[in-house]
Amino acid sequence: MIKTYLDYYRQWLDSDYLTKEDHQELLNIKDDEKEIESRFYTQLSFGTAGMRGVRGIGRNRINIYTIRKATQGLANYILKETGKKGAEKGVAIAYDCRIGSTEYALNSALVLAANGIKAYLFTSLRSTPELSFATRELKAQAGIMVTASHNPEEYNGYKVYWEDGAQIVEPQASGIVNSVNSVDIFKDIKLMTESEAVKKGLLVYIDKKIDDRFIEEVKKQAIIKNIPGKDKFKIVYSPLHGTGRVAVQRVLKEMGFDSLYTVPEQEMPNGLFPTCPYANPEDKSVFKLSTELADKIGATICLANDPDADRTGIAIKDNNNQWYYPNGNQLGILLMNYILQMKENIPENAAVISTIVSTPMLDVIAKDKNVKLFRTLTGFKYIGEKIRQFENKKLDGTFIFGFEESIGYLVGTHVRDKDAIVSSLLISEMAAYYDSIGSSLYKELIKLYEKYGWFCEETIAITKTDKTGLEEISEIMNKLRSKEHKNLCGEKVKIYKDYEKQIETDLITGKNSKLDLPKSNVIQFILEDGTYITVRPSGTEPKIKYYIGISDSSLEKAEKKLADTKKQFLEYIEQL
């Protein structure tokens, strides 16, 4: 018999497993059928990157019960695949500033302990990159990061890492997903008290040594240490109420950036994000307090991290002394160019790793700099996987730099995820260096466009909520796949790629070839004029994303072409 959302609601309501407070929360919605449907119509998906959702009681929400289920599934997988060895190696656990994060992290540790698996738990909030580092440093079998990254305050989430410090990929990904899905949320959970776990040595609190080692490795990534005037170069920084504050302040101060000003209103952790409800440094509105402070003190750059400190965005002054907000692609090409230009002893097989939705300008720069460029699916876990393939000699390459267009960057291999701590250091160094030679980040960006061509990109994210929203997203993808696309936005379609079917079609020759990337629900069009249009449902939010990348002979032409292409493509989607 197929259960309805009301059946699941009653099952949870009747369960003795819930606390009195959680039981009352469900009673409070008994007359709100729409809310009941939203919480119970489906099970919160544990995908290949973990899970993320709105906090609340219900099977389609983040709560201690769905967290325990996920951890029990992870524990079952570790014991099945690695046995006693994996249990002894243990799991590192960190959490960010979000509401519920401390409780979720502790519950994860206690489920692992009850399964005989050692849990290493930070005693206070830490960043996502430090969790990746700790997993490697402790030689743990896996890692758990409790975070919802840059999502609004009502969200939280849970990401799983494997022993190399990267988010899980195949074969672990599908194995853990299947293991989690087979767990009964009320009957199969093992749980131990905190005192018993500590007494048995199954819960170990991580001390300051990991912090010191992490900072030590981050500092090693600096390229130019003796920059004239670095101590007087003013930088405004905001952790956006998140976890980046301690590590970023420490690393910049220890590297000689003495004129660092942190936005006081956004300095301390706060899961309600009172000054920026959408704490995403891709959104220029979060820089309002930063730029006001910068204007007051005379700074020309502002840095901001997202709540779990794996992303970094910036605001810089342009040639007219106005604030300019580089997007993730622009910051990425600035960093890539700086590293390749300034770093000594770059190996012959140097490699940059990015994604299929990042700017085509990368290919042009990589060719000019004579470095290999590898493109992966969206998700930094695939960049981490490529680094591992380099180290295992499955691919010829030495990792130099990795980035996603969504302001995620990595320098060094001490971490296997995007790292706002190391990128904040390198961005600060880069800005101070250019300032010392009479230039600026904005001037250097324009130089790159003048040399390589005027590339413009935009990501359009459309939010679709609840069951009907997910159905709409699925319908858009199905309709795109069912149509024959010969022309798009006034141009002929040259290449059509369907990453779910793993097929690339050359519409000029009619030839099909297999895509050498894992299956993913992504469609990409490459037009005859070199325009890239990619369509992809978000893996972490109820959104569908459209990525548009174009190039032209001047900034004015490029901006107009981007605006026209965006308008025509959105109209095309509406007509589907």
C-alpha positions as CSV (number, residue, x, y, z in Angstrom):
1,M,0.0,0.0,0.0
2,I,1.4,3.4,-1.0
3,K,1.6,5.9,1.8
4,T,0.4,9.5,1.4
5,Y,1.9,12.5,3.1
6,L,-0.9,12.4,5.6
7,D,0.0,8.8,6.5
8,Y,3.6,9.8,7.1
9,Y,2.5,12.8,9.2
10,R,0.4,10.5,11.4
11,Q,3.3,8.0,11.7
12,W,5.6,10.8,13.0
13,L,2.9,12.2,15.2
14,D,2.3,8.8,16.8
15,S,6.0,8.0,17.3
16,D,7.5,7.8,20.8
17,Y,10.8,8.6,19.2
18,L,10.1,12.3,19.0
19,T,10.8,14.7,21.9
20,K,7.8,16.5,23.5
21,E,8.8,19.8,21.8
22,D,9.0,18.1,18.3
23,H,5.7,16.3,18.8
24,Q,4.1,19.7,19.7
25,E,5.5,21.3,16.6
26,L,3.7,18.7,14.5
27,L,0.5,19.2,16.5
28,N,0.7,22.9,15.7
29,I,0.3,22.3,12.0
30,K,-2.5,19.7,12.2
31,D,-5.0,22.1,10.5
32,D,-2.5,23.3,7.8
33,E,-2.6,20.6,5.1
34,K,-0.4,22.5,2.8
35,E,2.3,22.7,5.4
36,I,1.9,19.0,6.2
37,E,2.2,18.2,2.5
38,S,5.4,20.3,2.2
39,R,7.0,18.5,5.2
40,F,5.9,14.9,4.3
41,Y,5.2,14.6,0.6
42,T,8.7,13.3,0.1
43,Q,11.8,12.2,2.0
44,L,14.6,14.8,2.2
45,S,16.9,13.6,-0.5
46,F,20.3,12.4,0.5
47,G,22.1,12.9,-2.8
48,T,25.7,12.4,-3.9
49,A,26.8,15.6,-2.0
50,G,24.8,14.9,1.1
51,M,21.6,16.8,2.0
52,R,20.4,20.3,2.5
53,G,16.9,21.6,3.5
54,V,14.7,23.8,5.6
55,R,14.9,23.1,9.3
56,G,11.8,21.7,10.9
57,I,10.1,18.4,12.0
58,G,9.2,16.1,9.1
59,R,10.8,13.7,6.7
60,N,11.3,16.5,4.2
61,R,13.1,18.7,6.7
62,I,16.5,19.0,8.4
63,N,16.2,17.8,12.0
64,I,18.0,15.5,14.4
65,Y,16.1,12.6,13.1
66,T,17.0,13.0,9.4
67,I,20.6,13.8,10.6
68,R,20.7,10.6,12.6
69,K,19.3,8.6,9.7
70,A,22.0,10.0,7.4
71,T,24.7,9.2,9.9
72,Q,23.5,5.7,10.5
73,G,23.6,5.1,6.8
74,L,27.1,6.4,6.6
75,A,28.1,4.2,9.6
76,N,26.6,1.1,8.0
77,Y,28.6,1.8,4.8
78,I,31.9,2.4,6.6
79,L,31.5,-0.8,8.5
80,K,30.5,-2.8,5.5
81,E,33.3,-1.5,3.2
82,T,36.2,-0.9,5.6
83,G,35.3,-2.9,8.7
84,K,37.3,-2.5,11.9
85,K,40.0,-0.5,10.2
86,G,37.5,2.2,9.1
87,A,35.9,2.3,12.5
88,E,39.3,2.9,14.2
89,K,40.3,5.5,11.7
90,G,37.0,7.3,12.6
91,V,35.1,10.3,11.2
92,A,36.0,14.0,11.6
93,I,33.0,16.3,12.2
94,A,32.8,20.1,12.0
95,Y,29.9,22.6,11.9
96,D,29.2,26.2,11.1
97,C,27.2,29.0,12.7
98,R,23.8,28.0,11.6
99,I,20.9,27.3,13.9
100,G,20.9,23.6,15.0
101,S,24.5,23.0,13.7
102,T,25.9,22.2,17.2
103,E,23.1,19.8,18.0
104,Y,23.3,18.1,14.6
105,A,27.0,17.6,14.8
106,L,26.8,16.1,18.3
107,N,24.0,13.8,17.2
108,S,26.2,12.6,14.3
109,A,29.0,11.9,16.6
110,L,26.8,9.9,19.0
111,V,25.3,7.8,16.3
112,L,28.8,7.0,15.0
113,A,30.0,6.1,18.5
114,A,27.1,3.8,19.1
115,N,28.2,1.9,16.0
116,G,31.7,1.6,17.3
117,I,33.2,4.2,15.0
118,K,35.4,6.9,16.5
119,A,34.2,10.4,16.1
120,Y,36.5,13.4,16.1
121,L,34.4,16.5,16.9
122,F,35.5,20.1,16.9
123,T,34.5,21.9,20.2
124,S,33.3,25.0,18.3
125,L,32.4,26.1,14.8
126,R,35.0,25.7,12.0
127,S,35.0,26.2,8.3
128,T,34.3,23.7,5.6
129,P,38.0,23.8,4.3
130,E,39.3,23.1,7.8
131,L,37.0,20.0,8.0
132,S,38.5,18.8,4.7
133,F,42.0,19.4,6.2
134,A,41.2,17.7,9.5
135,T,39.9,14.6,7.7
136,R,43.3,14.3,5.9
137,E,45.4,15.4,8.9
138,L,43.7,12.9,11.3
139,K,43.8,10.2,8.6
140,A,40.1,9.7,9.2
141,Q,38.0,7.4,7.1
142,A,35.4,10.1,6.4
143,G,34.3,13.6,7.4
144,I,31.0,15.3,8.1
145,M,30.4,19.0,7.7
146,V,27.1,20.4,9.1
147,T,26.3,23.5,6.9
148,A,24.0,24.9,4.4
149,S,26.7,27.1,2.8
150,H,25.2,30.4,1.6
151,N,21.5,29.4,1.8
152,P,19.0,31.5,3.7
153,E,18.8,31.3,7.5
154,E,16.0,28.7,7.6
155,Y,18.3,26.1,6.0
156,N,20.9,23.7,7.3
157,G,22.6,20.7,5.7
158,Y,25.0,17.8,5.9
159,K,28.0,17.0,3.6
160,V,30.0,13.8,3.6
161,Y,33.7,13.6,2.8
162,W,35.9,10.6,2.2
163,E,39.4,9.9,3.5
164,D,41.2,12.1,0.9
165,G,39.3,15.1,2.3
166,A,37.1,15.5,-0.8
167,Q,33.4,15.3,-0.9
168,I,32.2,11.8,-1.8
169,V,32.2,10.7,-5.5
170,E,31.7,7.2,-7.0
171,P,31.8,4.5,-5.9
172,Q,31.3,5.8,-2.3
173,A,28.6,8.3,-3.4
174,S,26.0,5.8,-4.6
175,G,27.0,3.3,-1.9
176,I,26.4,5.8,0.9
177,V,23.1,7.1,-0.7
178,N,21.8,3.5,-0.9
179,S,22.9,2.8,2.6
180,V,21.1,5.9,4.0
181,N,18.0,5.2,2.0
182,S,17.7,1.7,3.5
183,V,17.7,3.0,7.1
184,D,14.4,3.1,8.9
185,I,14.4,6.5,10.6
186,F,12.7,5.3,13.8
187,K,13.8,1.6,14.1
188,D,17.4,1.4,12.9
189,I,19.1,4.2,14.6
190,K,21.8,3.4,17.2
191,L,22.6,6.2,19.7
192,M,25.0,6.5,22.6
193,T,25.2,9.2,25.4
194,E,27.9,11.8,25.2
195,S,29.5,10.7,28.5
196,E,29.6,7.1,27.5
197,A,31.1,7.9,24.1
198,V,33.8,10.0,25.7
199,K,34.5,7.3,28.4
200,K,34.9,4.6,25.7
201,G,37.2,6.7,23.6
202,L,34.7,6.8,20.8
203,L,34.2,10.6,21.0
204,V,37.4,12.6,20.8
205,Y,37.3,16.4,20.8
206,I,39.6,18.1,18.3
207,D,42.1,20.5,19.9
208,K,43.9,23.6,18.8
209,K,46.7,21.6,17.1
210,I,44.5,21.1,14.0
211,D,43.9,24.9,13.8
212,D,47.6,25.6,14.0
213,R,48.4,23.0,11.3
214,F,45.7,24.3,9.0
215,I,46.9,27.9,9.2
216,E,50.5,26.7,8.7
217,E,49.5,25.0,5.4
218,V,47.5,27.9,4.3
219,K,50.4,30.3,4.8
220,K,52.6,28.1,2.7
221,Q,50.5,29.0,-0.4
222,A,51.6,32.6,-0.4
223,I,53.6,33.5,-3.5
224,I,55.1,36.9,-2.8
225,K,55.8,37.4,0.9
226,N,57.7,40.7,0.8
227,I,55.4,43.2,-0.8
228,P,56.4,46.9,-0.3
229,G,53.7,48.7,1.8
230,K,51.8,45.5,2.5
231,D,51.4,46.5,6.2
232,K,49.7,49.7,5.2
233,F,47.5,48.3,2.4
234,K,44.0,48.6,3.8
235,I,41.6,45.7,3.5
236,V,38.0,45.5,4.7
237,Y,36.8,42.0,5.6
238,S,33.4,40.5,6.5
239,P,32.7,36.9,7.5
240,L,29.0,37.7,7.0
241,H,28.2,36.4,10.6
242,G,29.9,33.1,9.7
243,T,32.9,30.9,10.5
244,G,35.7,32.6,8.6
245,R,36.5,35.3,11.1
246,V,39.1,33.6,13.3
247,A,41.1,31.9,10.5
248,V,41.0,34.8,8.0
249,Q,42.0,37.4,10.6
250,R,44.8,35.2,11.9
251,V,46.3,34.2,8.6
252,L,46.2,37.8,7.2
253,K,47.7,39.3,10.4
254,E,50.4,36.6,10.6
255,M,51.3,37.3,6.9
256,G,51.8,41.0,7.6
257,F,48.5,42.5,6.5
258,D,48.4,44.8,9.5
259,S,45.7,47.2,8.1
260,L,42.8,44.7,8.2
261,Y,39.4,46.1,9.2
262,T,36.6,43.7,10.0
263,V,33.0,45.0,9.6
264,P,31.9,45.1,13.2
265,E,28.2,44.5,12.5
266,Q,29.0,41.3,10.7
267,E,32.0,40.0,12.7
268,M,30.4,37.6,15.2
269,P,28.7,34.4,14.3
270,N,24.9,34.6,14.1
271,G,22.8,32.0,12.4
272,L,20.0,34.5,11.8
273,F,22.3,36.6,9.5
274,P,20.6,39.9,10.7
275,T,22.4,42.2,8.3
276,C,22.2,40.0,5.2
277,P,19.5,37.3,5.2
278,Y,21.0,35.8,2.0
279,A,24.6,35.6,3.2
280,N,26.1,35.0,-0.3
281,P,29.1,37.0,-1.4
282,E,28.0,36.6,-5.0
283,D,25.2,39.1,-4.1
284,K,26.6,42.6,-4.1
285,S,24.0,43.7,-1.5
286,V,26.0,41.9,1.2
287,F,28.9,44.4,0.6
288,K,26.8,47.5,1.7
289,L,28.4,47.7,5.2
290,S,31.8,46.7,3.9
291,T,31.9,49.5,1.2
292,E,30.7,52.1,3.7
293,L,33.5,51.2,6.0
294,A,36.0,51.1,3.1
295,D,35.0,54.6,2.0
296,K,35.4,55.8,5.5
297,I,38.9,54.5,6.0
298,G,40.1,54.8,2.4
299,A,40.3,51.1,1.4
300,T,40.0,50.0,-2.2
301,I,39.1,46.3,-1.6
302,C,36.5,44.4,0.4
303,L,36.5,40.7,1.0
304,A,33.6,38.6,2.2
305,N,33.1,34.9,2.9
306,D,30.0,32.9,3.0
307,P,28.9,31.3,6.4
308,D,31.0,28.1,6.1
309,A,33.9,30.0,4.6
310,D,34.4,28.0,1.5
311,R,33.5,30.9,-0.9
312,T,35.1,34.4,-1.3
313,G,33.7,37.4,-3.1
314,I,35.2,40.9,-3.5
315,A,34.3,44.5,-4.2
316,I,37.0,46.7,-5.7
317,K,37.4,50.2,-6.9
318,D,37.3,50.8,-10.7
319,N,39.1,53.5,-12.7
320,N,36.4,56.0,-11.7
321,N,36.8,55.3,-8.0
322,Q,33.4,53.5,-8.0
323,W,32.7,50.1,-6.4
324,Y,32.9,47.2,-8.9
325,Y,31.8,43.7,-8.0
326,P,33.7,41.0,-10.0
327,N,31.8,37.8,-10.6
328,G,33.3,34.4,-9.8
329,N,34.7,34.0,-13.3
330,Q,36.4,37.3,-13.3
331,L,38.0,36.7,-9.9
332,G,39.0,33.2,-11.0
333,I,40.8,34.4,-14.1
334,L,42.6,37.1,-12.1
335,L,43.8,34.5,-9.6
336,M,44.8,32.1,-12.3
337,N,46.7,34.7,-14.2
338,Y,48.5,35.9,-11.0
339,I,49.5,32.5,-9.9
340,L,50.8,31.4,-13.4
341,Q,52.6,34.7,-13.7
342,M,54.2,35.0,-10.3
343,K,54.7,31.5,-9.0
344,E,58.2,30.0,-9.3
345,N,59.0,26.5,-10.5
346,I,55.8,25.8,-12.2
347,P,56.0,22.2,-13.5
348,E,55.7,21.3,-17.2
349,N,52.5,19.4,-16.6
350,A,50.9,22.1,-14.5
351,A,47.1,21.8,-14.5
352,V,44.2,24.1,-13.8
353,I,40.8,22.5,-13.0
354,S,37.5,24.2,-13.5
355,T,33.9,23.2,-14.5
356,I,31.8,23.0,-17.6
357,V,29.9,26.1,-16.6
358,S,32.9,28.3,-16.0
359,T,34.1,31.0,-18.5
360,P,35.4,29.9,-21.9
361,M,38.1,32.5,-21.4
362,L,39.9,29.9,-19.3
363,D,40.7,27.9,-22.4
364,V,42.3,30.9,-24.1
365,I,44.5,31.8,-21.1
366,A,45.5,28.2,-20.4
367,K,46.6,27.8,-24.0
368,D,48.6,31.0,-23.9
369,K,50.2,30.0,-20.5
370,N,50.9,26.5,-21.8
371,V,49.0,24.8,-18.9
372,K,46.6,21.9,-19.0
373,L,42.9,22.8,-18.4
374,F,40.6,20.1,-17.1
375,R,36.8,20.7,-16.9
376,T,34.6,18.7,-14.5
377,L,30.9,18.7,-13.7
378,T,29.7,21.4,-11.3
379,G,30.6,20.6,-7.7
380,F,34.0,21.0,-6.2
381,K,34.1,17.3,-5.3
382,Y,34.9,16.6,-8.9
383,I,37.9,19.0,-8.7
384,G,39.0,17.1,-5.6
385,E,38.6,13.8,-7.5
386,K,40.8,15.1,-10.4
387,I,43.6,16.1,-7.8
388,R,43.5,12.5,-6.5
389,Q,43.8,11.2,-10.1
390,F,46.9,13.3,-10.6
391,E,48.4,12.0,-7.4
392,N,47.6,8.4,-8.3
393,K,49.1,8.9,-11.7
394,K,45.8,8.1,-13.4
395,L,46.0,11.5,-15.1
396,D,49.1,13.4,-16.2
397,G,49.0,16.7,-14.3
398,T,50.3,18.7,-11.3
399,F,47.5,20.7,-9.6
400,I,48.1,24.4,-9.6
401,F,44.7,26.0,-9.2
402,G,41.0,25.1,-9.1
403,F,37.9,27.1,-9.3
404,E,34.1,27.2,-9.8
405,E,32.3,30.2,-11.2
406,S,30.3,30.3,-7.9
407,I,33.3,32.1,-6.2
408,G,34.9,28.9,-5.0
409,Y,38.7,28.7,-5.3
410,L,41.5,26.4,-4.2
411,V,45.3,26.8,-4.1
412,G,47.4,23.9,-2.7
413,T,46.4,20.3,-2.0
414,H,46.2,20.4,1.8
415,V,42.4,20.8,1.3
416,R,40.2,19.1,-1.2
417,D,37.4,21.6,-1.3
418,K,37.0,25.2,-2.1
419,D,38.7,27.3,0.5
420,A,37.9,30.9,1.5
421,I,40.8,31.0,3.9
422,V,43.5,30.4,1.4
423,S,41.7,32.4,-1.3
424,S,41.3,35.4,1.0
425,L,45.1,35.3,1.5
426,L,45.9,35.0,-2.2
427,I,43.4,37.7,-3.1
428,S,44.8,40.1,-0.5
429,E,48.4,39.4,-1.7
430,M,47.4,39.9,-5.3
431,A,45.7,43.2,-4.6
432,A,48.6,44.4,-2.4
433,Y,51.1,43.5,-5.1
434,Y,49.3,45.2,-7.9
435,D,48.9,48.3,-5.7
436,S,52.6,48.3,-5.0
437,I,53.4,48.6,-8.7
438,G,50.8,51.3,-9.3
439,S,48.1,49.0,-10.7
440,S,44.9,47.5,-9.3
441,L,42.8,44.4,-9.6
442,Y,40.4,46.3,-11.9
443,K,43.2,47.5,-14.1
444,E,44.6,44.0,-14.4
445,L,41.2,42.6,-15.2
446,I,40.8,45.1,-18.1
447,K,44.3,44.1,-19.3
448,L,43.3,40.5,-19.5
449,Y,40.2,41.4,-21.5
450,E,42.2,43.5,-23.9
451,K,44.7,40.7,-24.4
452,Y,42.4,37.7,-24.6
453,G,39.0,39.1,-25.7
454,W,35.9,40.5,-24.0
455,F,34.1,37.7,-22.3
456,C,30.9,38.2,-20.3
457,E,29.0,35.6,-18.3
458,E,25.9,35.5,-16.2
459,T,24.2,32.9,-14.1
460,I,20.4,33.2,-13.8
461,A,18.9,31.2,-10.9
462,I,15.2,30.7,-10.9
463,T,13.7,29.4,-7.6
464,K,10.9,26.9,-7.7
465,T,9.5,25.8,-4.3
466,D,7.9,22.7,-2.9
467,K,6.5,19.8,-5.0
468,T,5.1,21.8,-7.8
469,G,8.4,23.7,-8.2
470,L,10.4,20.5,-8.5
471,E,7.9,19.2,-11.1
472,E,8.3,22.4,-13.1
473,I,12.0,22.0,-13.1
474,S,11.7,18.5,-14.3
475,E,9.3,19.5,-17.0
476,I,11.7,22.2,-18.3
477,M,14.5,19.6,-18.6
478,N,12.2,17.1,-20.3
479,K,11.0,19.6,-22.8
480,L,14.5,20.7,-23.6
481,R,15.5,17.1,-24.3
482,S,12.5,16.4,-26.4
483,K,13.0,19.3,-28.8
484,E,15.4,19.4,-31.8
485,H,17.6,22.5,-31.3
486,K,18.9,23.8,-34.6
487,N,18.7,27.5,-33.8
488,L,18.8,29.3,-30.5
489,C,18.9,33.0,-29.7
490,G,19.3,33.9,-33.3
491,E,22.3,31.7,-33.9
492,K,22.8,28.2,-35.2
493,V,23.5,25.5,-32.6
494,K,26.9,24.0,-33.3
495,I,27.2,21.5,-30.4
496,Y,24.5,20.0,-28.2
497,K,25.6,18.2,-25.0
498,D,23.4,16.1,-22.8
499,Y,25.4,15.0,-19.7
500,E,22.6,12.8,-18.5
501,K,22.7,10.7,-21.7
502,Q,26.5,11.4,-21.9
503,I,26.1,12.3,-25.6
504,E,27.7,15.2,-27.5
505,T,26.1,15.9,-30.9
506,D,27.9,18.0,-33.6
507,L,24.9,19.5,-35.4
508,I,27.0,20.6,-38.3
509,T,28.3,17.1,-39.1
510,G,25.6,15.1,-37.4
511,K,28.2,13.1,-35.5
512,N,27.6,11.8,-32.0
513,S,30.3,11.1,-29.4
514,K,30.4,10.0,-25.8
515,L,31.0,12.6,-23.1
516,D,33.8,11.5,-20.8
517,L,32.2,12.7,-17.6
518,P,29.8,11.1,-15.1
519,K,26.0,11.3,-15.7
520,S,24.4,14.5,-14.6
521,N,21.2,16.3,-15.3
522,V,22.8,19.0,-17.4
523,I,22.2,20.3,-21.0
524,Q,24.7,22.5,-22.8
525,F,24.4,24.4,-26.1
526,I,27.4,25.8,-28.0
527,L,26.4,28.2,-30.7
528,E,28.2,29.0,-33.9
529,D,29.3,32.4,-32.5
530,G,31.0,30.7,-29.5
531,T,28.2,31.4,-27.1
532,Y,27.8,28.8,-24.3
533,I,24.3,28.2,-22.7
534,T,24.1,25.6,-20.0
535,V,20.9,24.5,-18.1
536,R,21.2,22.7,-14.8
537,P,18.9,22.1,-11.8
538,S,20.7,23.0,-8.6
539,G,21.9,20.0,-6.6
540,T,21.5,21.8,-3.3
541,E,18.5,24.2,-3.7
542,P,15.1,24.1,-5.4
543,K,16.4,26.1,-8.3
544,I,17.1,25.8,-12.0
545,K,20.2,27.6,-13.2
546,Y,20.9,29.0,-16.7
547,Y,24.6,29.8,-17.4
548,I,25.3,32.1,-20.3
549,G,28.8,32.9,-21.6
550,I,29.6,35.1,-24.6
551,S,32.5,37.0,-26.1
552,D,32.8,40.0,-28.5
553,S,35.3,42.6,-29.7
554,S,34.6,45.2,-27.0
555,L,33.1,45.6,-23.6
556,E,30.1,47.5,-24.9
557,K,29.3,44.9,-27.6
558,A,29.9,42.0,-25.1
559,E,27.5,43.5,-22.5
560,K,24.8,44.1,-25.2
561,K,25.2,40.6,-26.6
562,L,24.9,39.1,-23.1
563,A,21.8,41.1,-22.4
564,D,20.2,40.2,-25.7
565,T,21.1,36.5,-25.4
566,K,19.7,36.4,-21.9
567,K,16.4,38.0,-22.9
568,Q,16.0,35.7,-25.9
569,F,16.8,32.5,-24.0
570,L,14.4,33.3,-21.1
571,E,11.7,34.0,-23.6
572,Y,12.5,30.7,-25.3
573,I,12.2,28.8,-22.0
574,E,8.8,30.5,-21.3
575,Q,7.5,29.3,-24.6
576,L,8.5,25.7,-24.0
